[in-house]
């Protein structure tokens, strides 16, 4: 039976942070010693039943993986301000009790999940106004945004950047708040001429041509939401990032990174039914681009912590799902967090951390892309963009043989120390397994429960099943 098993790259001995042979055009960070920051996007609208304890649990987990702050996506639901308050209270509780690094030690790194990671600093929060939900056509529509800004400007758990309160958005390019232009509308909303608001560092995600940034004096930077995924049937590249960087001048660039994208709402619901291409180790490849170009990218936002409806969640499946249970339940994505932690350490420090334990990360769809079902919702748009593969990343302490198998499809290859990206074609009903052997001895055998490829699905589910060998 045909199979594919590819060793793509070994990073263990590499020093990162330098440019490729032909450096991309773009502005390097003004201060080479500034540590890049990583945020995770949280949909507050999916936290209706959260308690402060839920927020504390999420913050503790996120901080342990190297995430510095949550970007709180706030919409128009009248209960969301109370959940934002719970989040800030939980951040305060975490920061009051978090482990403090021994600054007298020359090495303040600790071993977490088999890799070395910098001891987490204080965990912060900032607003990401969801302008797909919030009204923004009249001057009065700015009041809710301004209330959030005034409420948290002096909160010690608020994320600050360049001495100002960091504020972002999802969309907002159609907002005028009653003014005669996009720029003047947002100036009135977040930087009014009467100085009635605390100073903000405004880094929105406007879906506009980056060549128009020069006409947007209100922005202090830009967040490129769609840089996380390729927008067609091709691999992710750094070109979309450069289009922003080169048009921002000295303003701040915030990149995005995501592991997956699949949404499956029919015409009677939200009417969103498509995929973005997650093949060829999208999550790993995107992080490697950010590590390689880290001097150009001071801020990175992970999409997302809990957007279940679009299948790019990394946090626990909890809270209130937006009618996405059919493709989310049973598809835990938390195993990706440990892999992301490895990349975050490299992104922040410029060096990939030492690997303290052999790990194997596995993900892929459970059903063939060509399958047909009786699902009342049609097959998602762009479905031909994905192929039937098991995707894997191995982190090895020293050279070893790695075997990926699913039923009778199996292949073994020699893998060097460090990080290697592997894949195996899936074609028949089978159970996924990974084995690592070294010097004729099995050092890791991993058969994740539930990772079964099934050629006859009952529904169109293009979500990723994710698993990781024990830390």
PyMOL commands that set and color helices and strands:
alter all, ss='L'
color gray80, all
select helices_A, chain A and resi 44-46+52-64+80-97+139-152+182-190+210-215+225-228+239-248+282-292+294-296+308-310+325-328+335-349+383-385
alter helices_A, ss='H'
color red, helices_A
select strands_A, chain A and resi 37-43+69-74+109-112+115-118+124-130+160-161+164-170+200-204+221-223+252-257+262-264+273-275+299-302+359-364+389-396+400-406+409-415+418-425+430-438+441-446+452-453+465-468
alter strands_A, ss='S'
color yellow, strands_A
deselect
rebuild
show_as cartoon
